Amino acid sequence: MKTCLHCGKQLRDETTKCFFCGQMADELPQQKKGFEMSKKNRDIALLIIVLIICLVIYILKK
């Protein structure tokens, strides 16, 4: 028995493609693309900027 490197399910030794996830069982999963990570970081940066602007406006009104 061997284990799929993508989903962790048990497979027969002669199996090359996982029945559960459809990926090649012997290949390591690929890392997420840099674009997806940079998009998440951009969203977080925008949120921080908006919060800082709101804080500055609140302080100036006081």
C-alpha positions as CSV (number, residue, x, y, z in Angstrom):
1,M,0.0,0.0,0.0
2,K,1.1,3.6,-0.7
3,T,-0.3,6.9,0.2
4,C,-1.4,9.7,-2.3
5,L,0.8,12.7,-1.8
6,H,-2.1,15.1,-2.5
7,C,-5.0,13.8,-0.4
8,G,-3.4,11.2,1.9
9,K,-5.7,8.3,0.9
10,Q,-4.3,4.7,0.8
11,L,-3.8,3.3,-2.7
12,R,-2.6,0.0,-4.1
13,D,1.1,-0.1,-5.0
14,E,0.6,-0.3,-8.7
15,T,-1.7,2.7,-8.8
16,T,-0.2,5.9,-10.4
17,K,-3.3,8.1,-10.5
18,C,-5.4,8.6,-7.3
19,F,-9.0,7.5,-7.6
20,F,-10.1,10.1,-5.0
21,C,-8.5,13.4,-6.0
22,G,-7.6,12.6,-9.7
23,Q,-4.0,13.7,-9.3
24,M,-0.8,11.7,-9.9
25,A,-0.2,9.9,-6.6
26,D,3.6,9.9,-6.8
27,E,4.1,13.6,-7.6
28,L,4.5,16.2,-4.9
29,P,1.7,18.9,-4.8
30,Q,2.7,22.2,-6.5
31,Q,2.9,25.4,-4.5
32,K,0.2,28.0,-5.0
33,K,1.1,30.6,-7.7
34,G,2.6,33.8,-6.5
35,F,-0.3,35.7,-8.1
36,E,-2.8,34.3,-5.6
37,M,-0.6,35.1,-2.7
38,S,0.1,38.6,-3.9
39,K,-3.6,39.2,-4.3
40,K,-4.2,38.2,-0.7
41,N,-1.4,40.5,0.5
42,R,-2.8,43.4,-1.6
43,D,-6.2,42.9,0.0
44,I,-4.7,43.0,3.5
45,A,-2.7,46.1,2.6
46,L,-5.8,47.9,1.4
47,L,-7.6,47.0,4.6
48,I,-4.8,48.4,6.7
49,I,-4.7,51.6,4.6
50,V,-8.4,52.2,5.0
51,L,-8.2,51.6,8.8
52,I,-5.3,54.1,9.1
53,I,-7.3,56.7,7.1
54,C,-10.3,56.2,9.3
55,L,-8.1,56.6,12.4
56,V,-6.6,59.8,11.1
57,I,-10.0,61.3,10.2
58,Y,-11.3,60.4,13.7
59,I,-8.3,62.0,15.4
60,L,-8.6,65.2,13.3
61,K,-12.3,65.6,14.1
62,K,-11.6,65.4,17.9
